[in-house]
């Protein structure tokens, strides 16, 4: 059974940093693109970043230069290092697996971890 | 970036009645490989999104056949033939043909009248 479990969320002041983790199990992690998608309170879904099986990386413009995605295939884990956090980064952050033919967020999502940026 | 526009924003439906959600893209979603990467997701209150369809009309495992996905180019539709109580929540379309970024529609909230 595919499982994605996020952790690392919490309350942080504007300008602060946080590192999110996503522990994956039930599939061959190394072969899949992985994504981070966020959802601000009461709002819609926003794609944040993805990292391919070969570690090619892309970011949304809203986080470029502040967030860093990475993966550790030996630990079956995905990470999101978030620096220079802003109020508008407050959201539930989901990790989502890509598919075989498309790396876009697909059929498997974690339960999410809440990041609150507030002074 | 490709803009995805859904309508209506809110959809009150009587149990057992049909429902339809429209999703339009700002440019054709036909990829250079010939596929159209348009997904539909359903998010129940307090839950993670669940994918219903990929590549317009390919149904994910466990999705009831009262749901159907259709469309081409820039116009796509999600239909529910007979709405049940478990169908409440927000429905999102998402394009994966022209990325980055992957872009979502703003959502359609389905509620029972």
Interface residues (C-beta under 8 A of the other chain):
Chain A: X35 X37 X44 X45 X46 X47 X50 X58 X59 X60 X61 X94 X99 X101 X102 X103 X104 X105 X106 X107 X109 X110 X111 X112
Chain B: X35 X37 X39 X41 X43 X48 X49 X50 X51 X54 X60 X61 X90 X92 X94 X96 X99 X100 X101 X102 X103 X104 X105 X106 X107
